[in-house]
Structure formats: C-alpha cells, structure tokens
Amino acid sequence: YNRFNRWRKAGIWDRFMDAIVKAHDGKIQMIDSSIVRVHQHASGVKKRVEFVVSVEAGAGYDEIHARVDAQGRPVKLLISPGNDHDITAAEALLDGSAAAIVLAGKGYDADSVRSCIRAQGAIPNIPNRSNRKTKYRWTKALYRERNRVERFFNKLKNFRRIATRYDKLGANFFAFIQLASIRIFCDQLSPRP
C-alpha cells in the first residue's frame, strides 16, 4: 500500500496512462459513465483535502467517466460524485480529443456537449432525448458500436477493489482505476491464445 501510495503521489500512474494512451485508435471514440457504490468503510476520512470524491450526505456512490477508443481501450478517465450529472464532466472528458466521431448516450444530449465536440473538429453521434425541440441526425448503425464503452466498464468492475470502493481517499481510488485500465489496455494489445 505504501509503495502504491508513493507512486500515486509521484504521478507514476498518470505517466503510465499517458504512455499507453498514445497507442489508441482515435477515429471513433465513445464517452459514458458508470456508478460505483461507496462501501460504508470508505466514509469518515479525516483528511478532507486529499479526498477527491466527496461522499456527501445521502450520496453514497461515485461516478467513473471514461472516454474509450473504437477497440474499447481507455483514453481518458475521470471520477466525480455520483449525484452530479454526466454533462458536468463531459467537457473535461472530451478535452484533447482527436476523434473524428464521438459516440455518446442520451445523457449527453445537450447543445453544450454537441458544440464542444464540434469545436474539436469531430461529429457528435448522440441520440435525441424525447423532449428535445431541435432534433439532430444520428446514425443508429454507428451508435451500436457504443457497447464497447459498456464492455470496458464491465471489465473494470471485475476488479473487486473498484466494484466495492473501499478506498477512503478518492485519489487512491482513481489511481487504482488507472492501474486496472492499464491492465485492460495491455490485455487487449496482446490477446491470449
């Protein structure tokens, strides 16, 4: 634990993530989020300064936001309190994207998200919410490929430490998400026989 914590503070996990992200397929990228329930032992941290994800009264869960490439490999990761909407993390998640097409769910159907995607030179492929007044065109066949981001979250939650969220410090939880993502990325680069 001490070595893991020292490496997190030194930024080792961030550098590992940056190194593997350079090998991603940037033409099509997908964004989504998934909720992780915070275990009861993860609350009560004394150092609030280092606590990245707040466990507010009644919240009890965190949200992992991910941008993945066409192969389902992680490109960018974020965490936020579970009671925040997906759109609040969308701009930070899309920052630095070099994609040609960005796929997202109906939770990201907002003019601000669409303009952020267009500002980066990409085409948003987001289905319209039912109450949207201005309807946008989107390709259903291309949208079906968005299941790769869901598969990524499924693989990520196979790690018990992520699925149960025992870590008191949000920074340590995020560092382990990065470590698990690195392993998922490397497993996809070298498929087993």
Secondary structure, DSSP 8 states (H G I E B T S, - for coil): -HHHHHHHHHTHHHHHHHHHHTTS--SEEEEEEEEEE--GGG---S-SSS--S---TTT-EEEEEEEEETTS-EEEEEEEETTS-THHHHHHHHTT---SEEE--GGG--HHHHHHHHHTT-EEE----TT-SS-----HHHHGGGHHHHHHHHHHTTSHHHHHT--SSHHHHHHHHHHHHHHHHHHHHS---
